[in-house]
Amino acid sequence: MTQKTEYLWEIPPTGKMRVPGRLYATRRLLDRILADNAPTQVANVATLPGIVSASLAMPDMHWGYGFPIGGVAAFDIDQGVVSPGGVGYDINCGVRLMASELTEDAVKPHIQDLVNRMFAQIPCGVGAGRGIKLSAAELADVATSGARWAVARDLGDAGDLTFIEENGCIPGADPDQVSKHATQRGTDQIGTLGSGNHFLEIGCVERIYDPTAAAVLGLFPGQVTVIIHCGSRGYGHQICDDYLPRMDRAARAYGIELPDRQLACAPLTSSEGQAYLGAMRCAVNYSFANRQVIAHQLRQVFAATLNLQADRIGLRTVYEVAHNIAKIETHQVDGVERRLCVHRKGATRAFAGQRDEVPPPYRAIGQPVLIPGDMGRYSYVLTGTAHALQETFGSTCHGAGRALSRRGAIKAAGKRNIVAELAKQGILVKSAGRRTVQEEMSEAYKDVTDVVDACEQAGISTKVARLRPLACVKG
């Protein structure tokens, strides 16, 4: 590995690598990255057919299934492949940031009641099959309509759609490519949080770095915010699980040599590749609908708890981004415009303002990028840059990135009462189980400030604001 700049490291092409591997990281972060051998996965991705420019990894990268978490790879639309390992099991796991008209001082006396009501009204935990009940036909509608499905049923504000990636609905979803098992798993999980690293967080704007961009986003110091972090639940997980063996057979049938079977893939132009994309997009839209319903539930929680009208609370969507997704996008490569299938796994789109995909109100500053940290420290709001479009297919980090495995975190936590420790810091946490809180304690993650600073210094995103947690509901 060679150091190209202070924040960029390169794995030169060797063996069957078709392109170099590039890692965005400081020296301090690189030491953690090397500890779990994730750069091997970056090099493995570089061997896949049709990969363009480089196999990339963001500063929050760590070992994942096939692709590293934090991995980005773009493939030629005619010669390239699509790989479920480059999307992940939790298809369209993502983050929505909502901002209110309320201040921390006004909300803090009600925090305990808000947390209790959130926990009671929004099902969380493993399974959590207590969401909106859907027939197979209704689920197919969700899969093709996304967040629009929720809005059409008065489960949210139509104004939200402008501020969701893909406007809350990616085209090309094909419910016929989704198995009966996946459909069964998806019939009662819309409006549920799930478990693991998913969370609902009440926070406040602690610091503004870019006053101009913050004003465009409607952010001000002391403002109460809410973050929703969840994905496509059992529906998306089952779709991934269904397609992995199918893609493994396809890779062998098309003569694709893989350094790791977890990189199972199929040509984008193949029937198998198109079937996976059709099913994956169903899960993408399911996730958009899920977060839209949860946003609606949160508005109800705030109104009921604070006994205020909706306009006094003003809980609006600032933006929503997807983390685990493969999308057909147009990018400039060596001065030539090309259509590519961009895989972002544990990575966030970070487009500059000149792109049509950026909502018109934000084109002067660039697409908002939402980077949650751990529940004991802080989260960030960033914007995309022109440099990211040139270097990373308009991509940046998605979070802090794990420093410990889940098992390692539980071992490190021992008999500590993490909830009590956080309460002493002024952060309320409510969870479906003690184990989840241990798995998600602050020490299990890198310091998100280090990750965000590396992205900013590398020029692939720009800091706008830092958010401080006040309360968190975990699955």
DRENDO-1510 file (C-alpha; in Angstrom, 1 decimal, always signed):
<recs>
REC; n; res; u; v; w
REC; 1; MET; +0.0; +0.0; +0.0 .
REC; 2; THR; +1.3; +3.4; -0.9 .
REC; 3; GLN; +0.4; +6.8; +0.4 .
REC; 4; LYS; -0.8; +9.1; -2.3 .
REC; 5; THR; -1.8; +12.1; -0.2 .
REC; 6; GLU; -2.2; +12.7; +3.6 .
REC; 7; TYR; -5.7; +11.3; +3.4 .
REC; 8; LEU; -5.5; +8.8; +0.5 .
REC; 9; TRP; -3.8; +5.4; +0.3 .
REC; 10; GLU; -3.6; +3.1; -2.7 .
REC; 11; ILE; -3.3; -0.6; -3.2 .
REC; 12; PRO; -1.6; -1.0; -6.6 .
REC; 13; PRO; -3.1; -3.5; -9.0 .
REC; 14; THR; -1.5; -6.9; -8.5 .
REC; 15; GLY; -2.6; -10.4; -9.4 .
REC; 16; LYS; -6.1; -10.4; -10.9 .
REC; 17; MET; -6.9; -6.8; -9.7 .
REC; 18; ARG; -8.3; -4.8; -12.7 .
REC; 19; VAL; -8.0; -1.4; -11.0 .
REC; 20; PRO; -6.3; -0.1; -7.9 .
REC; 21; GLY; -7.8; +0.0; -4.4 .
REC; 22; ARG; -8.1; +3.4; -2.8 .
REC; 23; LEU; -8.7; +4.0; +0.9 .
REC; 24; TYR; -9.6; +7.4; +2.3 .
REC; 25; ALA; -8.2; +7.6; +5.9 .
REC; 26; THR; -5.8; +9.4; +8.2 .
REC; 27; ARG; -2.8; +7.5; +9.5 .
REC; 28; ARG; -4.6; +7.1; +12.8 .
REC; 29; LEU; -7.7; +5.6; +11.2 .
REC; 30; LEU; -5.6; +3.4; +8.9 .
REC; 31; ASP; -4.1; +1.6; +11.9 .
REC; 32; ARG; -7.7; +0.5; +12.9 .
REC; 33; ILE; -8.6; -0.3; +9.3 .
REC; 34; LEU; -5.6; -2.6; +9.0 .
REC; 35; ALA; -6.4; -4.4; +12.2 .
REC; 36; ASP; -9.4; -6.3; +10.7 .
REC; 37; ASN; -7.8; -6.8; +7.3 .
REC; 38; ALA; -10.6; -5.0; +5.5 .
REC; 39; PRO; -8.1; -3.8; +2.7 .
REC; 40; THR; -8.1; -7.4; +1.5 .
REC; 41; GLN; -11.7; -7.0; +0.6 .
REC; 42; VAL; -11.0; -3.7; -1.2 .
REC; 43; ALA; -8.5; -5.6; -3.3 .
REC; 44; ASN; -10.9; -8.5; -3.9 .
REC; 45; VAL; -13.6; -6.1; -5.2 .
REC; 46; ALA; -11.0; -4.7; -7.6 .
REC; 47; THR; -11.0; -8.1; -9.5 .
REC; 48; LEU; -14.6; -7.9; -10.5 .
REC; 49; PRO; -15.5; -7.6; -14.2 .
REC; 50; GLY; -16.3; -4.1; -15.5 .
REC; 51; ILE; -15.1; -2.2; -12.4 .
REC; 52; VAL; -14.3; +1.4; -13.3 .
REC; 53; SER; -11.4; +3.6; -12.0 .
REC; 54; ALA; -10.9; +2.0; -8.6 .
REC; 55; SER; -12.3; +0.0; -5.7 .
REC; 56; LEU; -12.9; +2.6; -3.0 .
REC; 57; ALA; -13.3; +2.6; +0.8 .
REC; 58; MET; -14.4; +5.4; +3.1 .
REC; 59; PRO; -12.7; +6.3; +6.4 .
REC; 60; ASP; -15.4; +4.4; +8.4 .
REC; 61; MET; -14.6; +1.1; +6.6 .
REC; 62; HIS; -14.4; -2.2; +8.3 .
REC; 63; TRP; -14.8; -5.9; +7.4 .
REC; 64; GLY; -18.1; -6.8; +5.9 .
REC; 65; TYR; -19.8; -9.5; +3.8 .
REC; 66; GLY; -17.9; -9.7; +0.5 .
REC; 67; PHE; -17.4; -5.9; +0.1 .
REC; 68; PRO; -16.1; -4.0; +3.1 .
REC; 69; ILE; -18.6; -1.9; +4.9 .
REC; 70; GLY; -17.7; +1.6; +3.7 .
REC; 71; GLY; -17.0; +0.2; +0.2 .
REC; 72; VAL; -17.8; +2.0; -3.1 .
REC; 73; ALA; -17.5; +0.4; -6.5 .
REC; 74; ALA; -18.9; +1.5; -9.9 .
REC; 75; PHE; -19.4; -0.9; -12.8 .
REC; 76; ASP; -19.8; -0.3; -16.5 .
REC; 77; ILE; -23.5; -0.8; -17.4 .
REC; 78; ASP; -22.6; -3.1; -20.3 .
REC; 79; GLN; -19.5; -5.0; -19.2 .
REC; 80; GLY; -19.9; -4.9; -15.4 .
REC; 81; VAL; -21.7; -6.9; -12.7 .
REC; 82; VAL; -24.0; -6.4; -9.8 .
REC; 83; SER; -23.2; -8.0; -6.5 .
REC; 84; PRO; -25.5; -8.4; -3.4 .
REC; 85; GLY; -22.4; -8.3; -1.3 .
REC; 86; GLY; -21.9; -4.7; -2.6 .
REC; 87; VAL; -25.3; -3.7; -1.2 .
REC; 88; GLY; -25.5; -5.7; +1.9 .
REC; 89; TYR; -28.3; -7.6; +3.8 .
REC; 90; ASP; -30.0; -4.5; +5.1 .
REC; 91; ILE; -30.9; -3.0; +1.7 .
REC; 92; ASN; -31.4; +0.8; +1.9 .
REC; 93; CYS; -30.5; +1.0; +5.5 .
REC; 94; GLY; -30.5; +4.8; +5.7 .
REC; 95; VAL; -30.9; +7.9; +7.8 .
REC; 96; ARG; -33.5; +10.7; +7.9 .
REC; 97; LEU; -32.8; +13.9; +9.7 .
REC; 98; MET; -35.9; +15.9; +11.0 .
REC; 99; ALA; -35.6; +19.4; +12.4 .
REC; 100; SER; -38.1; +21.1; +14.7 .
REC; 101; GLU; -38.9; +24.7; +15.6 .
REC; 102; LEU; -38.3; +23.8; +19.3 .
REC; 103; THR; -35.2; +24.4; +21.4 .
REC; 104; GLU; -33.5; +22.1; +23.8 .
REC; 105; ASP; -34.7; +24.1; +26.8 .
REC; 106; ALA; -38.3; +23.7; +25.7 .
REC; 107; VAL; -38.1; +20.0; +25.2 .
REC; 108; LYS; -35.7; +18.8; +27.9 .
REC; 109; PRO; -38.3; +18.7; +30.7 .
REC; 110; HIS; -40.4; +16.3; +28.5 .
REC; 111; ILE; -37.6; +14.0; +27.3 .
REC; 112; GLN; -38.5; +11.1; +29.5 .
REC; 113; ASP; -42.1; +11.2; +28.4 .
REC; 114; LEU; -41.1; +11.5; +24.7 .
REC; 115; VAL; -38.8; +8.5; +25.0 .
REC; 116; ASN; -41.4; +6.4; +26.7 .
REC; 117; ARG; -44.0; +7.3; +24.1 .
REC; 118; MET; -41.6; +6.7; +21.2 .
REC; 119; PHE; -40.7; +3.3; +22.6 .
REC; 120; ALA; -44.4; +2.3; +23.1 .
REC; 121; GLN; -45.7; +3.6; +19.7 .
REC; 122; ILE; -42.8; +2.5; +17.4 .
REC; 123; PRO; -42.2; -1.2; +17.6 .
REC; 124; CYS; -38.5; -2.1; +17.9 .
REC; 125; GLY; -36.3; -5.1; +18.6 .
REC; 126; VAL; -35.7; -8.4; +16.8 .
REC; 127; GLY; -38.7; -9.4; +14.8 .
REC; 128; ALA; -40.9; -6.5; +15.9 .
REC; 129; GLY; -43.7; -7.7; +13.6 .
REC; 130; ARG; -46.2; -5.2; +15.0 .
REC; 131; GLY; -46.2; -2.8; +12.1 .
REC; 132; ILE; -48.9; -2.0; +9.5 .
REC; 133; LYS; -50.5; -5.2; +8.3 .
REC; 134; LEU; -50.4; -5.6; +4.5 .
REC; 135; SER; -51.7; -8.1; +2.0 .
REC; 136; ALA; -49.4; -9.4; -0.7 .
REC; 137; ALA; -51.0; -7.0; -3.1 .
REC; 138; GLU; -50.6; -4.0; -0.8 .
REC; 139; LEU; -46.9; -5.0; -0.2 .
REC; 140; ALA; -46.4; -5.0; -4.0 .
REC; 141; ASP; -47.8; -1.4; -4.0 .
REC; 142; VAL; -45.3; -0.4; -1.2 .
REC; 143; ALA; -42.5; -2.0; -3.2 .
REC; 144; THR; -43.2; +0.0; -6.3 .
REC; 145; SER; -44.3; +3.3; -4.7 .
REC; 146; GLY; -42.0; +3.7; -1.7 .
REC; 147; ALA; -42.6; +6.7; +0.5 .
REC; 148; ARG; -45.4; +7.9; -1.8 .
REC; 149; TRP; -47.4; +4.9; -0.6 .
REC; 150; ALA; -47.3; +6.2; +2.9 .
REC; 151; VAL; -48.1; +9.8; +2.0 .
REC; 152; ALA; -51.1; +8.7; -0.1 .
REC; 153; ARG; -52.5; +7.1; +3.1 .
REC; 154; ASP; -52.0; +10.3; +5.2 .
REC; 155; LEU; -48.9; +8.7; +6.9 .
REC; 156; GLY; -46.7; +11.7; +6.3 .
REC; 157; ASP; -46.5; +15.0; +4.5 .
REC; 158; ALA; -46.1; +15.2; +0.7 .
REC; 159; GLY; -43.5; +17.9; +1.3 .
REC; 160; ASP; -41.2; +15.2; +2.7 .
REC; 161; LEU; -40.8; +13.5; -0.7 .
REC; 162; THR; -38.7; +16.4; -2.1 .
REC; 163; PHE; -36.1; +15.8; +0.6 .
REC; 164; ILE; -35.7; +12.1; +0.3 .
REC; 165; GLU; -33.0; +10.5; -1.9 .
REC; 166; GLU; -34.8; +9.4; -5.2 .
REC; 167; ASN; -37.8; +11.4; -3.9 .
REC; 168; GLY; -38.6; +8.3; -1.8 .
REC; 169; CYS; -39.1; +5.9; -4.8 .
REC; 170; ILE; -36.5; +4.3; -7.0 .
REC; 171; PRO; -37.9; +3.2; -10.4 .
REC; 172; GLY; -37.5; -0.3; -11.8 .
REC; 173; ALA; -38.8; -2.3; -8.7 .
REC; 174; ASP; -40.2; -5.6; -9.8 .
REC; 175; PRO; -42.3; -7.5; -7.1 .
REC; 176; ASP; -42.4; -10.6; -9.3 .
REC; 177; GLN; -38.7; -11.1; -8.5 .
REC; 178; VAL; -39.3; -11.2; -4.8 .
REC; 179; SER; -39.9; -14.6; -3.2 .
REC; 180; LYS; -43.0; -15.6; -1.2 .
REC; 181; HIS; -40.8; -16.0; +1.9 .
REC; 182; ALA; -39.6; -12.4; +1.6 .
REC; 183; THR; -43.1; -11.2; +1.0 .
REC; 184; GLN; -44.3; -13.0; +4.1 .
REC; 185; ARG; -41.6; -11.4; +6.2 .
REC; 186; GLY; -42.5; -7.9; +4.9 .
REC; 187; THR; -46.2; -8.0; +5.5 .
REC; 188; ASP; -46.1; -6.7; +9.1 .
REC; 189; GLN; -42.9; -4.7; +9.5 .
REC; 190; ILE; -43.7; -1.3; +7.9 .
REC; 191; GLY; -43.4; +1.3; +10.7 .
REC; 192; THR; -41.0; -0.7; +12.8 .
REC; 193; LEU; -37.4; +0.1; +13.9 .
REC; 194; GLY; -35.8; -3.3; +14.1 .
REC; 195; SER; -32.7; -4.1; +16.2 .
REC; 196; GLY; -28.9; -3.9; +16.0 .
REC; 197; ASN; -27.5; -0.5; +15.2 .
REC; 198; HIS; -30.9; +1.0; +14.3 .
REC; 199; PHE; -32.2; +3.8; +16.4 .
REC; 200; LEU; -34.3; +6.9; +17.0 .
REC; 201; GLU; -32.4; +9.8; +18.4 .
REC; 202; ILE; -33.6; +13.1; +19.8 .
REC; 203; GLY; -30.8; +15.6; +19.7 .
REC; 204; CYS; -29.9; +19.2; +19.3 .
REC; 205; VAL; -27.7; +21.4; +17.1 .
REC; 206; GLU; -24.6; +21.9; +19.2 .
REC; 207; ARG; -22.3; +23.6; +16.7 .
REC; 208; ILE; -22.5; +25.3; +13.3 .
REC; 209; TYR; -19.5; +25.1; +11.0 .
REC; 210; ASP; -21.0; +26.6; +7.9 .
REC; 211; PRO; -23.6; +29.3; +8.7 .
REC; 212; THR; -24.6; +29.8; +5.1 .
REC; 213; ALA; -25.3; +26.1; +4.5 .
REC; 214; ALA; -27.0; +25.7; +7.9 .
REC; 215; ALA; -29.3; +28.6; +7.1 .
REC; 216; VAL; -30.3; +26.9; +3.8 .
REC; 217; LEU; -31.0; +23.7; +5.7 .
REC; 218; GLY; -32.9; +25.6; +8.4 .
REC; 219; LEU; -30.6; +24.6; +11.2 .
REC; 220; PHE; -29.8; +26.8; +14.2 .
REC; 221; PRO; -27.9; +26.4; +17.5 .
REC; 222; GLY; -29.9; +24.7; +20.3 .
REC; 223; GLN; -32.5; +23.4; +17.8 .
REC; 224; VAL; -34.1; +20.1; +18.6 .
REC; 225; THR; -33.6; +17.4; +15.9 .
REC; 226; VAL; -34.6; +13.8; +15.4 .
REC; 227; ILE; -32.7; +11.1; +13.5 .
REC; 228; ILE; -34.3; +7.9; +12.2 .
REC; 229; HIS; -31.8; +5.1; +11.3 .
REC; 230; CYS; -33.3; +1.9; +10.0 .
REC; 231; GLY; -33.8; -0.1; +6.8 .
REC; 232; SER; -35.8; -2.7; +4.9 .
REC; 233; ARG; -36.2; -5.0; +7.9 .
REC; 234; GLY; -36.8; -8.8; +7.3 .
REC; 235; TYR; -38.1; -8.1; +3.8 .
REC; 236; GLY; -34.7; -6.7; +2.5 .
REC; 237; HIS; -32.7; -9.3; +4.5 .
REC; 238; GLN; -34.6; -12.1; +2.9 .
REC; 239; ILE; -34.2; -10.7; -0.6 .
REC; 240; CYS; -30.5; -10.6; -0.1 .
REC; 241; ASP; -30.5; -14.1; +1.4 .
REC; 242; ASP; -32.5; -15.4; -1.5 .
REC; 243; TYR; -30.2; -14.0; -4.2 .
REC; 244; LEU; -26.8; -14.9; -2.8 .
REC; 245; PRO; -26.9; -18.6; -3.9 .
REC; 246; ARG; -28.6; -17.6; -7.2 .
REC; 247; MET; -25.8; -15.1; -7.9 .
REC; 248; ASP; -23.1; -17.7; -6.9 .
REC; 249; ARG; -24.5; -20.1; -9.5 .
REC; 250; ALA; -24.6; -17.2; -12.0 .
REC; 251; ALA; -21.0; -16.3; -11.4 .
REC; 252; ARG; -19.9; -19.8; -12.2 .
REC; 253; ALA; -22.2; -20.1; -15.2 .
REC; 254; TYR; -20.8; -16.9; -16.7 .
REC; 255; GLY; -17.2; -17.9; -16.0 .
REC; 256; ILE; -16.5; -15.1; -13.4 .
REC; 257; GLU; -13.6; -16.0; -11.2 .
REC; 258; LEU; -14.0; -14.8; -7.6 .
REC; 259; PRO; -11.3; -14.5; -5.0 .
REC; 260; ASP; -14.1; -14.8; -2.4 .
REC; 261; ARG; -17.5; -16.5; -2.9 .
REC; 262; GLN; -19.1; -13.7; -0.8 .
REC; 263; LEU; -18.6; -11.6; -3.9 .
REC; 264; ALA; -21.2; -13.6; -5.8 .
REC; 265; CYS; -22.4; -11.6; -8.8 .
REC; 266; ALA; -23.9; -11.7; -12.2 .
REC; 267; PRO; -23.5; -9.5; -15.3 .
REC; 268; LEU; -25.8; -6.4; -15.2 .
REC; 269; THR; -27.2; -7.4; -18.6 .
REC; 270; SER; -28.0; -10.9; -17.5 .
REC; 271; SER; -31.4; -12.2; -16.5 .
REC; 272; GLU; -30.0; -12.9; -13.0 .
REC; 273; GLY; -28.6; -9.4; -12.7 .
REC; 274; GLN; -31.8; -7.8; -13.8 .
REC; 275; ALA; -33.8; -10.0; -11.5 .
REC; 276; TYR; -31.7; -9.0; -8.5 .
REC; 277; LEU; -31.9; -5.3; -9.3 .
REC; 278; GLY; -35.7; -5.6; -9.6 .
REC; 279; ALA; -36.0; -7.3; -6.2 .
REC; 280; MET; -33.4; -5.0; -4.6 .
REC; 281; ARG; -35.3; -1.9; -5.7 .
REC; 282; CYS; -38.4; -3.4; -4.0 .
REC; 283; ALA; -36.5; -3.4; -0.7 .
REC; 284; VAL; -35.2; +0.1; -1.4 .
REC; 285; ASN; -38.8; +1.4; -1.7 .
REC; 286; TYR; -39.9; -0.7; +1.3 .
REC; 287; SER; -37.3; +1.1; +3.4 .
REC; 288; PHE; -38.3; +4.5; +2.1 .
REC; 289; ALA; -41.9; +3.7; +3.1 .
REC; 290; ASN; -40.8; +2.4; +6.5 .
REC; 291; ARG; -38.9; +5.6; +7.4 .
REC; 292; GLN; -41.8; +7.7; +6.1 .
REC; 293; VAL; -44.3; +5.9; +8.4 .
REC; 294; ILE; -41.9; +6.2; +11.4 .
REC; 295; ALA; -41.5; +10.0; +10.7 .
REC; 296; HIS; -45.3; +10.3; +10.8 .
REC; 297; GLN; -45.4; +8.3; +14.1 .
REC; 298; LEU; -42.8; +10.6; +15.6 .
REC; 299; ARG; -44.8; +13.7; +14.7 .
REC; 300; GLN; -47.7; +12.2; +16.5 .
REC; 301; VAL; -45.5; +11.4; +19.5 .
REC; 302; PHE; -44.2; +14.9; +19.8 .
REC; 303; ALA; -47.7; +16.4; +19.4 .
REC; 304; ALA; -49.3; +14.2; +22.0 .
REC; 305; THR; -46.5; +14.5; +24.5 .
REC; 306; LEU; -45.9; +18.3; +24.2 .
REC; 307; ASN; -49.6; +19.1; +23.6 .
REC; 308; LEU; -48.7; +21.4; +20.8 .
REC; 309; GLN; -50.0; +21.9; +17.3 .
REC; 310; ALA; -47.9; +20.5; +14.5 .
REC; 311; ASP; -47.0; +23.9; +13.2 .
REC; 312; ARG; -45.6; +24.9; +16.6 .
REC; 313; ILE; -43.4; +21.8; +16.6 .
REC; 314; GLY; -42.5; +22.1; +13.0 .
REC; 315; LEU; -40.9; +18.7; +12.7 .
REC; 316; ARG; -39.9; +18.6; +9.0 .
REC; 317; THR; -37.6; +16.4; +7.0 .
REC; 318; VAL; -34.2; +18.1; +6.3 .
REC; 319; TYR; -33.0; +15.1; +4.2 .
REC; 320; GLU; -32.9; +11.4; +4.0 .
REC; 321; VAL; -30.0; +9.3; +2.6 .
REC; 322; ALA; -29.6; +5.7; +1.7 .
REC; 323; HIS; -26.5; +3.7; +2.8 .
REC; 324; ASN; -26.8; +0.2; +1.2 .
REC; 325; ILE; -27.8; +0.4; -2.4 .
REC; 326; ALA; -26.8; -0.1; -6.1 .
REC; 327; LYS; -27.9; +2.6; -8.4 .
REC; 328; ILE; -27.6; +3.4; -12.1 .
REC; 329; GLU; -26.0; +6.8; -12.3 .
REC; 330; THR; -24.2; +9.0; -14.9 .
REC; 331; HIS; -20.6; +10.0; -14.1 .
REC; 332; GLN; -17.7; +11.6; -15.8 .
REC; 333; VAL; -14.8; +9.1; -16.1 .
REC; 334; ASP; -11.6; +10.4; -17.8 .
REC; 335; GLY; -13.6; +13.2; -19.4 .
REC; 336; VAL; -16.3; +10.9; -20.8 .
REC; 337; GLU; -19.8; +10.7; -19.5 .
REC; 338; ARG; -20.7; +7.1; -18.7 .
REC; 339; ARG; -23.7; +5.2; -17.2 .
REC; 340; LEU; -22.5; +3.1; -14.3 .
REC; 341; CYS; -24.0; +0.9; -11.6 .
REC; 342; VAL; -22.6; +2.4; -8.4 .
REC; 343; HIS; -22.6; +0.1; -5.3 .
REC; 344; ARG; -22.5; +2.0; -2.0 .
REC; 345; LYS; -22.3; -0.4; +1.0 .
REC; 346; GLY; -22.1; +1.5; +4.2 .
REC; 347; ALA; -21.4; +4.7; +2.2 .
REC; 348; THR; -23.5; +7.7; +1.4 .
REC; 349; ARG; -24.2; +9.6; -1.8 .
REC; 350; ALA; -22.5; +13.1; -1.6 .
REC; 351; PHE; -23.4; +15.0; -4.8 .
REC; 352; ALA; -22.5; +18.6; -5.5 .
REC; 353; GLY; -25.3; +21.0; -6.1 .
REC; 354; GLN; -25.0; +21.0; -9.9 .
REC; 355; ARG; -26.5; +17.5; -10.1 .
REC; 356; ASP; -30.2; +17.3; -11.0 .
REC; 357; GLU; -30.7; +14.7; -8.2 .
REC; 358; VAL; -30.1; +17.4; -5.5 .
REC; 359; PRO; -33.4; +19.0; -4.4 .
REC; 360; PRO; -33.6; +22.6; -5.9 .
REC; 361; PRO; -33.6; +24.3; -2.5 .
REC; 362; TYR; -30.2; +22.7; -1.8 .
REC; 363; ARG; -28.4; +23.2; -5.1 .
REC; 364; ALA; -26.6; +26.3; -3.8 .
REC; 365; ILE; -24.9; +24.2; -1.1 .
REC; 366; GLY; -24.9; +20.6; -2.3 .
REC; 367; GLN; -26.7; +17.5; -1.2 .
REC; 368; PRO; -27.0; +17.1; +2.5 .
REC; 369; VAL; -25.1; +14.1; +4.0 .
REC; 370; LEU; -26.1; +12.7; +7.3 .
REC; 371; ILE; -23.5; +11.0; +9.4 .
REC; 372; PRO; -24.7; +9.5; +12.7 .
REC; 373; GLY; -22.1; +8.7; +15.4 .
REC; 374; ASP; -22.6; +6.6; +18.5 .
REC; 375; MET; -25.3; +7.3; +21.1 .
REC; 376; GLY; -22.8; +8.8; +23.6 .
REC; 377; ARG; -21.1; +11.4; +21.4 .
REC; 378; TYR; -22.4; +13.3; +18.4 .
REC; 379; SER; -23.6; +13.1; +14.8 .
REC; 380; TYR; -22.8; +15.4; +11.8 .
REC; 381; VAL; -24.6; +17.1; +8.9 .
REC; 382; LEU; -22.3; +17.5; +5.9 .
REC; 383; THR; -22.8; +18.5; +2.2 .
REC; 384; GLY; -21.5; +16.8; -1.0 .
REC; 385; THR; -18.7; +18.3; -3.1 .
REC; 386; ALA; -17.6; +18.6; -6.7 .
REC; 387; HIS; -14.4; +16.8; -5.7 .
REC; 388; ALA; -16.4; +13.8; -4.5 .
REC; 389; LEU; -18.0; +13.6; -8.0 .
REC; 390; GLN; -14.5; +13.6; -9.5 .
REC; 391; GLU; -12.9; +11.1; -7.1 .
REC; 392; THR; -15.5; +8.9; -5.5 .
REC; 393; PHE; -18.5; +8.8; -7.8 .
REC; 394; GLY; -20.1; +11.3; -5.4 .
REC; 395; SER; -19.7; +9.2; -2.3 .
REC; 396; THR; -18.5; +9.7; +1.3 .
REC; 397; CYS; -18.7; +7.9; +4.7 .
REC; 398; HIS; -21.9; +6.8; +6.4 .
REC; 399; GLY; -21.1; +6.8; +10.1 .
REC; 400; ALA; -18.4; +6.2; +12.6 .
REC; 401; GLY; -17.7; +2.6; +11.7 .
REC; 402; ARG; -17.3; -0.2; +14.2 .
REC; 403; ALA; -14.1; -0.5; +16.2 .
REC; 404; LEU; -15.2; -3.7; +18.0 .
REC; 405; SER; -17.3; -6.6; +16.8 .
REC; 406; ARG; -20.6; -7.1; +18.5 .
REC; 407; ARG; -19.2; -10.0; +20.4 .
REC; 408; GLY; -16.1; -7.9; +21.3 .
REC; 409; ALA; -18.3; -5.0; +22.5 .
REC; 410; ILE; -20.3; -7.3; +24.8 .
REC; 411; LYS; -17.1; -8.7; +26.2 .
REC; 412; ALA; -15.6; -5.3; +26.8 .
REC; 413; ALA; -18.8; -4.0; +28.4 .
REC; 414; GLY; -18.8; -6.8; +31.0 .
REC; 415; LYS; -21.1; -6.0; +33.9 .
REC; 416; ARG; -21.2; -2.2; +33.2 .
REC; 417; ASN; -24.5; -0.5; +33.2 .
REC; 418; ILE; -24.2; +1.5; +29.9 .
REC; 419; VAL; -27.7; +3.0; +30.3 .
REC; 420; ALA; -26.8; +4.4; +33.7 .
REC; 421; GLU; -23.4; +5.7; +32.4 .
REC; 422; LEU; -25.1; +7.6; +29.6 .
REC; 423; ALA; -27.8; +9.0; +32.0 .
REC; 424; LYS; -25.0; +10.6; +34.0 .
REC; 425; GLN; -23.9; +12.3; +30.7 .
REC; 426; GLY; -27.5; +13.6; +30.3 .
REC; 427; ILE; -28.4; +11.1; +27.6 .
REC; 428; LEU; -31.5; +8.9; +28.1 .
REC; 429; VAL; -31.5; +5.5; +26.4 .
REC; 430; LYS; -34.3; +3.0; +26.2 .
REC; 431; SER; -33.9; -0.3; +24.5 .
REC; 432; ALA; -35.6; -3.6; +24.0 .
REC; 433; GLY; -32.6; -5.4; +25.6 .
REC; 434; ARG; -29.4; -4.9; +27.5 .
REC; 435; ARG; -27.4; -6.8; +25.0 .
REC; 436; THR; -28.1; -4.3; +22.2 .
REC; 437; VAL; -27.0; -1.4; +24.3 .
REC; 438; GLN; -23.7; -3.2; +25.1 .
REC; 439; GLU; -23.2; -4.0; +21.4 .
REC; 440; GLU; -23.7; -0.3; +20.6 .
REC; 441; MET; -21.8; +1.4; +23.4 .
REC; 442; SER; -19.6; +4.3; +22.3 .
REC; 443; GLU; -16.4; +2.3; +22.6 .
REC; 444; ALA; -17.7; -0.1; +20.0 .
REC; 445; TYR; -17.3; +2.6; +17.4 .
REC; 446; LYS; -14.6; +4.9; +16.0 .
REC; 447; ASP; -14.9; +8.5; +17.0 .
REC; 448; VAL; -17.1; +9.9; +14.2 .
REC; 449; THR; -15.3; +13.2; +14.3 .
REC; 450; ASP; -12.1; +11.5; +13.1 .
REC; 451; VAL; -14.0; +10.0; +10.2 .
REC; 452; VAL; -15.8; +13.2; +9.2 .
REC; 453; ASP; -12.6; +15.2; +9.5 .
REC; 454; ALA; -10.9; +12.7; +7.2 .
REC; 455; CYS; -13.7; +13.1; +4.6 .
REC; 456; GLU; -13.6; +16.9; +4.8 .
REC; 457; GLN; -9.8; +17.1; +4.5 .
REC; 458; ALA; -9.9; +14.7; +1.6 .
REC; 459; GLY; -12.4; +17.1; +0.0 .
REC; 460; ILE; -15.3; +14.6; -0.5 .
REC; 461; SER; -17.7; +16.3; +1.9 .
REC; 462; THR; -17.9; +19.5; +3.9 .
REC; 463; LYS; -19.0; +20.0; +7.6 .
REC; 464; VAL; -22.2; +22.0; +8.2 .
REC; 465; ALA; -23.3; +21.2; +11.8 .
REC; 466; ARG; -22.7; +18.9; +14.7 .
REC; 467; LEU; -25.6; +17.4; +16.7 .
REC; 468; ARG; -25.5; +16.3; +20.3 .
REC; 469; PRO; -27.7; +13.4; +21.5 .
REC; 470; LEU; -30.3; +14.0; +24.2 .
REC; 471; ALA; -32.1; +10.6; +24.1 .
REC; 472; CYS; -32.0; +7.4; +22.1 .
REC; 473; VAL; -34.4; +4.5; +21.5 .
REC; 474; LYS; -32.6; +1.3; +20.4 .
REC; 475; GLY; -34.0; -1.9; +19.1 .
</recs>
